[in-house]
Amino acid sequence: MIKPAVIYSLVVEMLKAKRTGGAIPAGITKLPDHARSVLSDLCAEAVADRRDIRGFRDTAESIFAVLLNCMREITLAESIGISPATKVKLVKADLMLRTDDSWVSVQEVAESAYLPRPHVESNKV
């Protein structure tokens, strides 16, 4: 797990990068994919609303809090596991991308939900 001080510094660096159009901080690769997306989106939104200029510290702290909660939820989900059937529901509700690392195959979903596999006729000659 990344230390909170490192996460906060990533938030500050990302806000600066979004404002100046500079390079994205190299340490961002330490964050999970979803957390990186959340950080990028929140920083872009803060820059667009000019909240990063009016109240840089408050903006950085609010993004930091959201990012910590996001990372806690990711850690919790990974520790208890999200069932494949739930993952399918999340994709259908547009709350998860099919390309996420945690995506499972249709076969795994069928096995986890104890659904019978569809019958496939073969063309044996």
N, C-alpha and C positions, 0 to 999 in steps of 0.2 A: 504494500500500500504506500502511496506517495504521502509524504508529510504535508500537513495543511499549509505550512509556510511556503513550500514549493508550489503548491496549487495557487496560492494567493499571488505569488510572483508571476506565475503563468497568466493569471487573469490581467494583472497590470501590464505585462508585456504585450498581451494580445490586444488590449484596449489601445495601447500606443501604436501597435502595428496597424490596426484597423483605421485609426485616425490619420496616420501619416502615410499609409500605403506601403509601409516598410515590410520587411521579411517577417514571416510568422516565426515565433520563438521555437527553437529546436527542441526544447524540453516538452513540447506539446505531444510528442510521440509517446510519452510515458502514460498519457491518459487513454482510457478505453475509447473506442471509436465513437460511441454514443456521446460520451462526455465531451469529446473534441467538437462534435457537431453542435452540442448545446452551447459550449463556450463560444464558438465562432458566431453562432446565431445571436446570442445575447449581446456580444460585443458589437456586432454589426448594427443591431437594433439601437443600442445605447449611443453609438456614433451618429446614426441617422437622426435620432431624437435630440442630439446634442447634450444628452445627459452626462456624457463623459467630460464635458467642459464645465457645465454648471456645478456639478458635484462629483468630481472624480472619485473621491474616497468613498462616498456613499454608494456610488454606482459600482465601484470595484467590490465593495463589501457585499452588496446585494447579489451580484453575479457569483461571487465566491460562495455565498450561502446556498444558492441554487445548485451550483456545481457540486458542493459537498453532499447535498441531499441526493442528487442524481447518482453520484458515485456510491453512496451508501445503498441506494436502491439496487444498483447494478450488482454490488457485492452480495447483498441479501438474495437477490434473484439467482445469482450463480451458486450460492451456498445451499439454498433449498431446492433449486432447480425449477425451471418453468416447464410444465408438461408440453409435449409436442402439440397436443390438441389446443392448449392455450395459445401457443405460438401461431397456429393457423388462425385462430380467432383474432389475434392482434393484427395480423397481416390483413385480414378481411376488413377490419375496422380502421385501416390505415394508421395504426399506431406502431407498426413495426414494418421494416422493409424485408422483402424476401431475400435480399442480398446480405442481411445481417449475418455476422459470424455464428450466431446461435440458431440459424435456420436448420430445420430437420427435413428429411425426405418424407414424401407421402407415405411410404412404406412404414416408417417409424411412427407416423401419426396413426395409421391404421392399427399397428400393433399396440400402441399405447392406449388407444380408445377401445381396444378389443373388438374392433370392427372386422367382419369377415372380408377377406380379400375378394375383389371382383373376379368372377370366373372368366378366364381367357381361353377361348377355343383355339386349338392349334390346327393347322392344316397339314396333318400328317398324311402322307401318301402311301 
